[in-house]
């Protein structure tokens, strides 16, 4: 059971890291492009900008969910190991 918990924590950590990198890439793209009068970077339509913002929001939500799951998995692993020690 404990090795499964460690495996799940590793997966959650990797997924969180990937999502954080994706957000950083999107932010870098948005910062690196010059802005048009509408506020959108050159070469990026308002629709694309809206989609990028929605993507960032969704990625943030996923990171928050994964962080919660990771914390819960840690707490479960600690509780499980404490139970094994007591036995």
Secondary structure, DSSP 8 states (H G I E B T S, - for coil): -HHHHHHHHHHHHHHHHHHHHHHHHHHHHHHHS-B-TTS-BTT--HHHHHHHHHHHHHHHHHHHHHHHHHHHHHHHHHHHHHHHHH-
